[in-house]
């Protein structure tokens, strides 16, 4: 599994536009459950144990409220 970052996409190409200002990986904020994508949808699932700012970290395969899944993630931070 890989962490999702601002700029990563879902299966339709919508881009993550929100993330934690407190945790940066590869120069980008880490996305969490509740963060928004460019179409206004939000990430609805994340890692069951790892949290940032009290919210689960979004990972590749996380569900999005638009019915898609996150398909991109950091190549550096492995869970």
PDB file of N, CA, C and O in Angstrom:
ATOM      1  N   UNK A   1       0.833  -1.182   0.000  1.00  0.00           N
ATOM      2  CA  UNK A   1       0.000   0.000   0.000  1.00  0.00           C
ATOM      3  C   UNK A   1       0.878   1.245   0.000  1.00  0.00           C
ATOM      4  O   UNK A   1       1.971   1.259   0.567  1.00  0.00           O
ATOM      5  N   UNK A   2       0.374   2.283  -0.647  1.00  0.00           N
ATOM      6  CA  UNK A   2       1.101   3.541  -0.713  1.00  0.00           C
ATOM      7  C   UNK A   2       0.212   4.670  -0.220  1.00  0.00           C
ATOM      8  O   UNK A   2      -1.003   4.644  -0.418  1.00  0.00           O
ATOM      9  N   UNK A   3       0.814   5.656   0.420  1.00  0.00           N
ATOM     10  CA  UNK A   3       0.070   6.817   0.876  1.00  0.00           C
ATOM     11  C   UNK A   3      -0.360   7.650  -0.318  1.00  0.00           C
ATOM     12  O   UNK A   3       0.388   7.778  -1.287  1.00  0.00           O
ATOM     13  N   UNK A   4      -1.563   8.220  -0.258  1.00  0.00           N
ATOM     14  CA  UNK A   4      -2.048   9.139  -1.286  1.00  0.00           C
ATOM     15  C   UNK A   4      -1.645  10.562  -0.896  1.00  0.00           C
ATOM     16  O   UNK A   4      -1.699  10.944   0.273  1.00  0.00           O
ATOM     17  N   UNK A   5      -1.243  11.328  -1.899  1.00  0.00           N
ATOM     18  CA  UNK A   5      -0.777  12.695  -1.684  1.00  0.00           C
ATOM     19  C   UNK A   5      -1.604  13.664  -2.509  1.00  0.00           C
ATOM     20  O   UNK A   5      -2.253  13.267  -3.477  1.00  0.00           O
ATOM     21  N   UNK A   6      -1.580  14.944  -2.125  1.00  0.00           N
ATOM     22  CA  UNK A   6      -2.207  15.972  -2.945  1.00  0.00           C
ATOM     23  C   UNK A   6      -1.606  15.881  -4.345  1.00  0.00           C
ATOM     24  O   UNK A   6      -0.387  15.805  -4.500  1.00  0.00           O
ATOM     25  N   UNK A   7      -2.469  15.888  -5.365  1.00  0.00           N
ATOM     26  CA  UNK A   7      -2.029  15.758  -6.752  1.00  0.00           C
ATOM     27  C   UNK A   7      -2.249  14.370  -7.312  1.00  0.00           C
ATOM     28  O   UNK A   7      -2.276  14.195  -8.530  1.00  0.00           O
ATOM     29  N   UNK A   8      -2.411  13.363  -6.437  1.00  0.00           N
ATOM     30  CA  UNK A   8      -2.712  12.006  -6.907  1.00  0.00           C
ATOM     31  C   UNK A   8      -4.158  11.958  -7.395  1.00  0.00           C
ATOM     32  O   UNK A   8      -4.946  12.859  -7.106  1.00  0.00           O
ATOM     33  N   UNK A   9      -4.503  10.904  -8.137  1.00  0.00           N
ATOM     34  CA  UNK A   9      -5.798  10.846  -8.828  1.00  0.00           C
ATOM     35  C   UNK A   9      -6.623   9.628  -8.436  1.00  0.00           C
ATOM     36  O   UNK A   9      -6.126   8.650  -7.878  1.00  0.00           O
ATOM     37  N   UNK A  10      -7.928   9.741  -8.763  1.00  0.00           N
ATOM     38  CA  UNK A  10      -8.811   8.585  -8.629  1.00  0.00           C
ATOM     39  C   UNK A  10      -8.982   7.936 -10.001  1.00  0.00           C
ATOM     40  O   UNK A  10      -8.352   8.359 -10.971  1.00  0.00           O
ATOM     41  N   UNK A  11      -9.826   6.915 -10.086  1.00  0.00           N
ATOM     42  CA  UNK A  11      -9.967   6.142 -11.323  1.00  0.00           C
ATOM     43  C   UNK A  11     -10.502   6.956 -12.494  1.00  0.00           C
ATOM     44  O   UNK A  11     -10.324   6.545 -13.640  1.00  0.00           O
ATOM     45  N   UNK A  12     -11.155   8.098 -12.251  1.00  0.00           N
ATOM     46  CA  UNK A  12     -11.653   8.951 -13.337  1.00  0.00           C
ATOM     47  C   UNK A  12     -10.740  10.135 -13.615  1.00  0.00           C
ATOM     48  O   UNK A  12     -11.039  10.953 -14.484  1.00  0.00           O
ATOM     49  N   UNK A  13      -9.636  10.237 -12.891  1.00  0.00           N
ATOM     50  CA  UNK A  13      -8.694  11.325 -13.117  1.00  0.00           C
ATOM     51  C   UNK A  13      -8.926  12.551 -12.261  1.00  0.00           C
ATOM     52  O   UNK A  13      -8.241  13.558 -12.437  1.00  0.00           O
ATOM     53  N   UNK A  14      -9.885  12.493 -11.326  1.00  0.00           N
ATOM     54  CA  UNK A  14     -10.068  13.604 -10.390  1.00  0.00           C
ATOM     55  C   UNK A  14      -8.860  13.655  -9.459  1.00  0.00           C
ATOM     56  O   UNK A  14      -8.354  12.619  -9.028  1.00  0.00           O
ATOM     57  N   UNK A  15      -8.406  14.855  -9.157  1.00  0.00           N
ATOM     58  CA  UNK A  15      -7.159  15.067  -8.421  1.00  0.00           C
ATOM     59  C   UNK A  15      -7.440  15.401  -6.954  1.00  0.00           C
ATOM     60  O   UNK A  15      -8.356  16.166  -6.651  1.00  0.00           O
ATOM     61  N   UNK A  16      -6.651  14.826  -6.052  1.00  0.00           N
ATOM     62  CA  UNK A  16      -6.742  15.186  -4.637  1.00  0.00           C
ATOM     63  C   UNK A  16      -6.243  16.622  -4.487  1.00  0.00           C
ATOM     64  O   UNK A  16      -5.139  16.950  -4.920  1.00  0.00           O
ATOM     65  N   UNK A  17      -7.073  17.484  -3.864  1.00  0.00           N
ATOM     66  CA  UNK A  17      -6.715  18.897  -3.722  1.00  0.00           C
ATOM     67  C   UNK A  17      -6.519  19.327  -2.273  1.00  0.00           C
ATOM     68  O   UNK A  17      -6.110  20.461  -2.021  1.00  0.00           O
ATOM     69  N   UNK A  18      -6.804  18.438  -1.306  1.00  0.00           N
ATOM     70  CA  UNK A  18      -6.596  18.758   0.105  1.00  0.00           C
ATOM     71  C   UNK A  18      -5.732  17.696   0.760  1.00  0.00           C
ATOM     72  O   UNK A  18      -5.720  16.537   0.343  1.00  0.00           O
ATOM     73  N   UNK A  19      -5.012  18.106   1.785  1.00  0.00           N
ATOM     74  CA  UNK A  19      -4.189  17.176   2.546  1.00  0.00           C
ATOM     75  C   UNK A  19      -3.697  17.834   3.818  1.00  0.00           C
ATOM     76  O   UNK A  19      -4.011  18.995   4.081  1.00  0.00           O
ATOM     77  N   UNK A  20      -2.936  17.109   4.602  1.00  0.00           N
ATOM     78  CA  UNK A  20      -2.442  17.600   5.885  1.00  0.00           C
ATOM     79  C   UNK A  20      -1.333  18.631   5.697  1.00  0.00           C
ATOM     80  O   UNK A  20      -0.365  18.401   4.972  1.00  0.00           O
ATOM     81  N   UNK A  21      -1.497  19.767   6.363  1.00  0.00           N
ATOM     82  CA  UNK A  21      -0.420  20.761   6.336  1.00  0.00           C
ATOM     83  C   UNK A  21       0.677  20.395   7.332  1.00  0.00           C
ATOM     84  O   UNK A  21       1.739  21.018   7.353  1.00  0.00           O
ATOM     85  N   UNK A  22       0.415  19.380   8.158  1.00  0.00           N
ATOM     86  CA  UNK A  22       1.373  18.959   9.183  1.00  0.00           C
ATOM     87  C   UNK A  22       2.245  17.781   8.777  1.00  0.00           C
ATOM     88  O   UNK A  22       3.212  17.464   9.470  1.00  0.00           O
ATOM     89  N   UNK A  23       1.921  17.126   7.667  1.00  0.00           N
ATOM     90  CA  UNK A  23       2.702  15.955   7.257  1.00  0.00           C
ATOM     91  C   UNK A  23       2.913  15.998   5.741  1.00  0.00           C
ATOM     92  O   UNK A  23       1.965  15.868   4.967  1.00  0.00           O
ATOM     93  N   UNK A  24       4.159  16.181   5.336  1.00  0.00           N
ATOM     94  CA  UNK A  24       4.534  16.324   3.930  1.00  0.00           C
ATOM     95  C   UNK A  24       5.421  15.153   3.533  1.00  0.00           C
ATOM     96  O   UNK A  24       6.357  14.807   4.255  1.00  0.00           O
ATOM     97  N   UNK A  25       5.133  14.545   2.395  1.00  0.00           N
ATOM     98  CA  UNK A  25       5.966  13.480   1.818  1.00  0.00           C
ATOM     99  C   UNK A  25       6.256  13.855   0.369  1.00  0.00           C
ATOM    100  O   UNK A  25       5.348  14.251  -0.362  1.00  0.00           O
ATOM    101  N   UNK A  26       7.484  13.735  -0.041  1.00  0.00           N
ATOM    102  CA  UNK A  26       7.885  14.068  -1.414  1.00  0.00           C
ATOM    103  C   UNK A  26       7.426  15.473  -1.799  1.00  0.00           C
ATOM    104  O   UNK A  26       7.091  15.729  -2.955  1.00  0.00           O
ATOM    105  N   UNK A  27       7.414  16.385  -0.819  1.00  0.00           N
ATOM    106  CA  UNK A  27       7.045  17.768  -1.072  1.00  0.00           C
ATOM    107  C   UNK A  27       5.557  18.028  -1.189  1.00  0.00           C
ATOM    108  O   UNK A  27       5.154  19.127  -1.571  1.00  0.00           O
ATOM    109  N   UNK A  28       4.722  17.030  -0.866  1.00  0.00           N
ATOM    110  CA  UNK A  28       3.271  17.180  -1.006  1.00  0.00           C
ATOM    111  C   UNK A  28       2.577  16.766   0.287  1.00  0.00           C
ATOM    112  O   UNK A  28       3.040  15.862   0.984  1.00  0.00           O
ATOM    113  N   UNK A  29       1.448  17.440   0.611  1.00  0.00           N
ATOM    114  CA  UNK A  29       0.682  17.039   1.790  1.00  0.00           C
ATOM    115  C   UNK A  29       0.098  15.632   1.633  1.00  0.00           C
ATOM    116  O   UNK A  29      -0.307  15.237   0.540  1.00  0.00           O
ATOM    117  N   UNK A  30       0.063  14.888   2.730  1.00  0.00           N
ATOM    118  CA  UNK A  30      -0.531  13.550   2.742  1.00  0.00           C
ATOM    119  C   UNK A  30      -2.048  13.696   2.844  1.00  0.00           C
ATOM    120  O   UNK A  30      -2.546  14.476   3.656  1.00  0.00           O
ATOM    121  N   UNK A  31      -2.781  12.943   2.019  1.00  0.00           N
ATOM    122  CA  UNK A  31      -4.246  12.971   2.029  1.00  0.00           C
ATOM    123  C   UNK A  31      -4.788  12.052   3.114  1.00  0.00           C
ATOM    124  O   UNK A  31      -4.180  11.038   3.459  1.00  0.00           O
ATOM    125  N   UNK A  32      -5.956  12.434   3.647  1.00  0.00           N
ATOM    126  CA  UNK A  32      -6.604  11.669   4.708  1.00  0.00           C
ATOM    127  C   UNK A  32      -8.090  11.519   4.400  1.00  0.00           C
ATOM    128  O   UNK A  32      -8.615  12.185   3.507  1.00  0.00           O
ATOM    129  N   UNK A  33      -8.759  10.649   5.134  1.00  0.00           N
ATOM    130  CA  UNK A  33     -10.207  10.520   4.996  1.00  0.00           C
ATOM    131  C   UNK A  33     -10.833  11.893   5.246  1.00  0.00           C
ATOM    132  O   UNK A  33     -10.491  12.568   6.216  1.00  0.00           O
ATOM    133  N   UNK A  34     -11.747  12.299   4.371  1.00  0.00           N
ATOM    134  CA  UNK A  34     -12.410  13.592   4.475  1.00  0.00           C
ATOM    135  C   UNK A  34     -11.815  14.664   3.593  1.00  0.00           C
ATOM    136  O   UNK A  34     -12.444  15.700   3.378  1.00  0.00           O
ATOM    137  N   UNK A  35     -10.601  14.443   3.067  1.00  0.00           N
ATOM    138  CA  UNK A  35      -9.996  15.427   2.171  1.00  0.00           C
ATOM    139  C   UNK A  35     -10.682  15.384   0.810  1.00  0.00           C
ATOM    140  O   UNK A  35     -11.178  14.342   0.382  1.00  0.00           O
ATOM    141  N   UNK A  36     -10.703  16.555   0.128  1.00  0.00           N
ATOM    142  CA  UNK A  36     -11.453  16.717  -1.121  1.00  0.00           C
ATOM    143  C   UNK A  36     -10.626  16.433  -2.369  1.00  0.00           C
ATOM    144  O   UNK A  36      -9.400  16.548  -2.387  1.00  0.00           O
ATOM    145  N   UNK A  37     -11.375  16.051  -3.425  1.00  0.00           N
ATOM    146  CA  UNK A  37     -10.827  15.914  -4.768  1.00  0.00           C
ATOM    147  C   UNK A  37     -11.365  17.053  -5.623  1.00  0.00           C
ATOM    148  O   UNK A  37     -12.264  17.780  -5.200  1.00  0.00           O
ATOM    149  N   UNK A  38     -10.818  17.211  -6.824  1.00  0.00           N
ATOM    150  CA  UNK A  38     -11.153  18.333  -7.693  1.00  0.00           C
ATOM    151  C   UNK A  38     -12.615  18.379  -8.117  1.00  0.00           C
ATOM    152  O   UNK A  38     -13.101  19.445  -8.498  1.00  0.00           O
ATOM    153  N   UNK A  39     -13.333  17.260  -8.064  1.00  0.00           N
ATOM    154  CA  UNK A  39     -14.756  17.259  -8.435  1.00  0.00           C
ATOM    155  C   UNK A  39     -15.667  17.511  -7.238  1.00  0.00           C
ATOM    156  O   UNK A  39     -16.888  17.439  -7.372  1.00  0.00           O
ATOM    157  N   UNK A  40     -15.100  17.804  -6.075  1.00  0.00           N
ATOM    158  CA  UNK A  40     -15.875  18.070  -4.872  1.00  0.00           C
ATOM    159  C   UNK A  40     -16.147  16.845  -4.018  1.00  0.00           C
ATOM    160  O   UNK A  40     -16.680  16.966  -2.915  1.00  0.00           O
ATOM    161  N   UNK A  41     -15.790  15.670  -4.511  1.00  0.00           N
ATOM    162  CA  UNK A  41     -15.971  14.445  -3.732  1.00  0.00           C
ATOM    163  C   UNK A  41     -14.933  14.399  -2.615  1.00  0.00           C
ATOM    164  O   UNK A  41     -13.982  15.181  -2.605  1.00  0.00           O
ATOM    165  N   UNK A  42     -15.127  13.466  -1.666  1.00  0.00           N
ATOM    166  CA  UNK A  42     -14.196  13.327  -0.552  1.00  0.00           C
ATOM    167  C   UNK A  42     -13.736  11.880  -0.417  1.00  0.00           C
ATOM    168  O   UNK A  42     -14.429  10.952  -0.833  1.00  0.00           O
ATOM    169  N   UNK A  43     -12.576  11.710   0.162  1.00  0.00           N
ATOM    170  CA  UNK A  43     -12.041  10.374   0.441  1.00  0.00           C
ATOM    171  C   UNK A  43     -12.826   9.807   1.622  1.00  0.00           C
ATOM    172  O   UNK A  43     -12.978  10.473   2.646  1.00  0.00           O
ATOM    173  N   UNK A  44     -13.325   8.576   1.478  1.00  0.00           N
ATOM    174  CA  UNK A  44     -14.196   8.005   2.511  1.00  0.00           C
ATOM    175  C   UNK A  44     -13.575   6.857   3.293  1.00  0.00           C
ATOM    176  O   UNK A  44     -14.075   6.518   4.366  1.00  0.00           O
ATOM    177  N   UNK A  45     -12.507   6.248   2.795  1.00  0.00           N
ATOM    178  CA  UNK A  45     -11.850   5.173   3.538  1.00  0.00           C
ATOM    179  C   UNK A  45     -10.340   5.384   3.518  1.00  0.00           C
ATOM    180  O   UNK A  45      -9.802   6.054   2.636  1.00  0.00           O
ATOM    181  N   UNK A  46      -9.670   4.799   4.507  1.00  0.00           N
ATOM    182  CA  UNK A  46      -8.220   4.925   4.591  1.00  0.00           C
ATOM    183  C   UNK A  46      -7.625   3.764   5.359  1.00  0.00           C
ATOM    184  O   UNK A  46      -8.287   2.754   5.599  1.00  0.00           O
ATOM    185  N   UNK A  47      -6.371   3.920   5.742  1.00  0.00           N
ATOM    186  CA  UNK A  47      -5.673   2.872   6.482  1.00  0.00           C
ATOM    187  C   UNK A  47      -6.350   2.666   7.838  1.00  0.00           C
ATOM    188  O   UNK A  47      -6.680   3.642   8.512  1.00  0.00           O
ATOM    189  N   UNK A  48      -6.563   1.411   8.248  1.00  0.00           N
ATOM    190  CA  UNK A  48      -7.289   1.157   9.495  1.00  0.00           C
ATOM    191  C   UNK A  48      -6.537   1.544  10.770  1.00  0.00           C
ATOM    192  O   UNK A  48      -7.159   1.684  11.823  1.00  0.00           O
ATOM    193  N   UNK A  49      -5.228   1.718  10.702  1.00  0.00           N
ATOM    194  CA  UNK A  49      -4.457   1.988  11.916  1.00  0.00           C
ATOM    195  C   UNK A  49      -3.650   3.274  11.881  1.00  0.00           C
ATOM    196  O   UNK A  49      -3.468   3.911  12.919  1.00  0.00           O
ATOM    197  N   UNK A  50      -3.164   3.671  10.719  1.00  0.00           N
ATOM    198  CA  UNK A  50      -2.281   4.835  10.626  1.00  0.00           C
ATOM    199  C   UNK A  50      -3.119   6.091  10.421  1.00  0.00           C
ATOM    200  O   UNK A  50      -3.916   6.181   9.488  1.00  0.00           O
ATOM    201  N   UNK A  51      -2.920   7.065  11.320  1.00  0.00           N
ATOM    202  CA  UNK A  51      -3.680   8.309  11.258  1.00  0.00           C
ATOM    203  C   UNK A  51      -2.741   9.503  11.288  1.00  0.00           C
ATOM    204  O   UNK A  51      -1.668   9.460  11.890  1.00  0.00           O
ATOM    205  N   UNK A  52      -3.169  10.564  10.629  1.00  0.00           N
ATOM    206  CA  UNK A  52      -2.481  11.850  10.662  1.00  0.00           C
ATOM    207  C   UNK A  52      -3.535  12.886  11.022  1.00  0.00           C
ATOM    208  O   UNK A  52      -4.605  12.920  10.414  1.00  0.00           O
ATOM    209  N   UNK A  53      -3.244  13.726  11.999  1.00  0.00           N
ATOM    210  CA  UNK A  53      -4.201  14.726  12.481  1.00  0.00           C
ATOM    211  C   UNK A  53      -5.498  14.066  12.938  1.00  0.00           C
ATOM    212  O   UNK A  53      -6.571  14.657  12.822  1.00  0.00           O
ATOM    213  N   UNK A  54      -5.401  12.837  13.460  1.00  0.00           N
ATOM    214  CA  UNK A  54      -6.565  12.129  13.964  1.00  0.00           C
ATOM    215  C   UNK A  54      -7.450  11.499  12.910  1.00  0.00           C
ATOM    216  O   UNK A  54      -8.522  10.984  13.230  1.00  0.00           O
ATOM    217  N   UNK A  55      -7.016  11.529  11.649  1.00  0.00           N
ATOM    218  CA  UNK A  55      -7.807  10.971  10.548  1.00  0.00           C
ATOM    219  C   UNK A  55      -7.004   9.892   9.832  1.00  0.00           C
ATOM    220  O   UNK A  55      -5.788  10.021   9.691  1.00  0.00           O
ATOM    221  N   UNK A  56      -7.674   8.819   9.374  1.00  0.00           N
ATOM    222  CA  UNK A  56      -6.951   7.758   8.663  1.00  0.00           C
ATOM    223  C   UNK A  56      -6.254   8.282   7.407  1.00  0.00           C
ATOM    224  O   UNK A  56      -6.807   9.104   6.677  1.00  0.00           O
ATOM    225  N   UNK A  57      -5.042   7.800   7.166  1.00  0.00           N
ATOM    226  CA  UNK A  57      -4.283   8.155   5.966  1.00  0.00           C
ATOM    227  C   UNK A  57      -4.948   7.511   4.752  1.00  0.00           C
ATOM    228  O   UNK A  57      -5.301   6.333   4.784  1.00  0.00           O
ATOM    229  N   UNK A  58      -5.114   8.284   3.689  1.00  0.00           N
ATOM    230  CA  UNK A  58      -5.633   7.741   2.431  1.00  0.00           C
ATOM    231  C   UNK A  58      -4.525   6.940   1.753  1.00  0.00           C
ATOM    232  O   UNK A  58      -3.359   7.336   1.762  1.00  0.00           O
ATOM    233  N   UNK A  59      -4.901   5.823   1.173  1.00  0.00           N
ATOM    234  CA  UNK A  59      -3.941   4.938   0.510  1.00  0.00           C
ATOM    235  C   UNK A  59      -4.476   4.551  -0.861  1.00  0.00           C
ATOM    236  O   UNK A  59      -5.656   4.748  -1.152  1.00  0.00           O
ATOM    237  N   UNK A  60      -3.606   4.001  -1.701  1.00  0.00           N
ATOM    238  CA  UNK A  60      -4.092   3.499  -2.983  1.00  0.00           C
ATOM    239  C   UNK A  60      -5.195   2.487  -2.705  1.00  0.00           C
ATOM    240  O   UNK A  60      -5.059   1.629  -1.833  1.00  0.00           O
ATOM    241  N   UNK A  61      -6.280   2.594  -3.451  1.00  0.00           N
ATOM    242  CA  UNK A  61      -7.436   1.727  -3.246  1.00  0.00           C
ATOM    243  C   UNK A  61      -8.482   2.307  -2.321  1.00  0.00           C
ATOM    244  O   UNK A  61      -9.569   1.742  -2.197  1.00  0.00           O
ATOM    245  N   UNK A  62      -8.184   3.435  -1.657  1.00  0.00           N
ATOM    246  CA  UNK A  62      -9.188   4.066  -0.794  1.00  0.00           C
ATOM    247  C   UNK A  62     -10.405   4.458  -1.623  1.00  0.00           C
ATOM    248  O   UNK A  62     -10.281   4.849  -2.783  1.00  0.00           O
ATOM    249  N   UNK A  63     -11.589   4.349  -1.008  1.00  0.00           N
ATOM    250  CA  UNK A  63     -12.834   4.729  -1.672  1.00  0.00           C
ATOM    251  C   UNK A  63     -13.020   6.235  -1.633  1.00  0.00           C
ATOM    252  O   UNK A  63     -12.552   6.920  -0.724  1.00  0.00           O
ATOM    253  N   UNK A  64     -13.734   6.737  -2.668  1.00  0.00           N
ATOM    254  CA  UNK A  64     -14.063   8.150  -2.777  1.00  0.00           C
ATOM    255  C   UNK A  64     -15.586   8.253  -2.877  1.00  0.00           C
ATOM    256  O   UNK A  64     -16.234   7.346  -3.400  1.00  0.00           O
ATOM    257  N   UNK A  65     -16.155   9.343  -2.384  1.00  0.00           N
ATOM    258  CA  UNK A  65     -17.611   9.487  -2.345  1.00  0.00           C
ATOM    259  C   UNK A  65     -18.267   9.512  -3.725  1.00  0.00           C
ATOM    260  O   UNK A  65     -19.483   9.349  -3.828  1.00  0.00           O
ATOM    261  N   UNK A  66     -17.488   9.711  -4.782  1.00  0.00           N
ATOM    262  CA  UNK A  66     -18.034   9.693  -6.142  1.00  0.00           C
ATOM    263  C   UNK A  66     -18.115   8.280  -6.715  1.00  0.00           C
ATOM    264  O   UNK A  66     -18.497   8.110  -7.873  1.00  0.00           O
ATOM    265  N   UNK A  67     -17.764   7.273  -5.933  1.00  0.00           N
ATOM    266  CA  UNK A  67     -17.810   5.879  -6.377  1.00  0.00           C
ATOM    267  C   UNK A  67     -16.501   5.363  -6.937  1.00  0.00           C
ATOM    268  O   UNK A  67     -16.398   4.186  -7.284  1.00  0.00           O
ATOM    269  N   UNK A  68     -15.502   6.220  -7.032  1.00  0.00           N
ATOM    270  CA  UNK A  68     -14.194   5.824  -7.556  1.00  0.00           C
ATOM    271  C   UNK A  68     -13.275   5.352  -6.436  1.00  0.00           C
ATOM    272  O   UNK A  68     -13.650   5.336  -5.263  1.00  0.00           O
ATOM    273  N   UNK A  69     -12.064   4.968  -6.827  1.00  0.00           N
ATOM    274  CA  UNK A  69     -11.006   4.590  -5.887  1.00  0.00           C
ATOM    275  C   UNK A  69      -9.755   5.387  -6.228  1.00  0.00           C
ATOM    276  O   UNK A  69      -9.550   5.777  -7.377  1.00  0.00           O
ATOM    277  N   UNK A  70      -8.922   5.623  -5.223  1.00  0.00           N
ATOM    278  CA  UNK A  70      -7.640   6.284  -5.468  1.00  0.00           C
ATOM    279  C   UNK A  70      -6.706   5.293  -6.135  1.00  0.00           C
ATOM    280  O   UNK A  70      -6.581   4.151  -5.691  1.00  0.00           O
ATOM    281  N   UNK A  71      -6.047   5.731  -7.209  1.00  0.00           N
ATOM    282  CA  UNK A  71      -5.195   4.815  -7.975  1.00  0.00           C
ATOM    283  C   UNK A  71      -3.735   5.230  -7.987  1.00  0.00           C
ATOM    284  O   UNK A  71      -2.892   4.493  -8.500  1.00  0.00           O
ATOM    285  N   UNK A  72      -3.420   6.387  -7.437  1.00  0.00           N
ATOM    286  CA  UNK A  72      -2.029   6.822  -7.381  1.00  0.00           C
ATOM    287  C   UNK A  72      -1.624   6.992  -5.930  1.00  0.00           C
ATOM    288  O   UNK A  72      -2.465   7.242  -5.066  1.00  0.00           O
ATOM    289  N   UNK A  73      -0.343   6.857  -5.669  1.00  0.00           N
ATOM    290  CA  UNK A  73       0.170   7.059  -4.318  1.00  0.00           C
ATOM    291  C   UNK A  73       1.662   7.294  -4.354  1.00  0.00           C
ATOM    292  O   UNK A  73       2.310   7.073  -5.377  1.00  0.00           O
ATOM    293  N   UNK A  74       2.206   7.741  -3.237  1.00  0.00           N
ATOM    294  CA  UNK A  74       3.628   8.024  -3.125  1.00  0.00           C
ATOM    295  C   UNK A  74       4.461   6.773  -3.367  1.00  0.00           C
ATOM    296  O   UNK A  74       4.186   5.708  -2.813  1.00  0.00           O
ATOM    297  N   UNK A  75       5.467   6.918  -4.189  1.00  0.00           N
ATOM    298  CA  UNK A  75       6.363   5.787  -4.438  1.00  0.00           C
ATOM    299  C   UNK A  75       7.419   5.668  -3.345  1.00  0.00           C
ATOM    300  O   UNK A  75       8.203   4.719  -3.340  1.00  0.00           O
ATOM    301  N   UNK A  76       7.444   6.616  -2.427  1.00  0.00           N
ATOM    302  CA  UNK A  76       8.463   6.616  -1.382  1.00  0.00           C
ATOM    303  C   UNK A  76       7.938   6.030  -0.074  1.00  0.00           C
ATOM    304  O   UNK A  76       8.618   5.204   0.536  1.00  0.00           O
ATOM    305  N   UNK A  77       6.758   6.429   0.368  1.00  0.00           N
ATOM    306  CA  UNK A  77       6.250   6.016   1.673  1.00  0.00           C
ATOM    307  C   UNK A  77       5.448   4.739   1.554  1.00  0.00           C
ATOM    308  O   UNK A  77       4.318   4.750   1.066  1.00  0.00           O
ATOM    309  N   UNK A  78       6.023   3.652   1.993  1.00  0.00           N
ATOM    310  CA  UNK A  78       5.340   2.357   1.982  1.00  0.00           C
ATOM    311  C   UNK A  78       4.774   2.086   3.361  1.00  0.00           C
ATOM    312  O   UNK A  78       5.409   2.401   4.367  1.00  0.00           O
ATOM    313  N   UNK A  79       3.595   1.509   3.419  1.00  0.00           N
ATOM    314  CA  UNK A  79       2.984   1.148   4.707  1.00  0.00           C
ATOM    315  C   UNK A  79       3.304  -0.275   5.035  1.00  0.00           C
ATOM    316  O   UNK A  79       2.885  -0.778   6.077  1.00  0.00           O
TER     317      UNK A  79
END
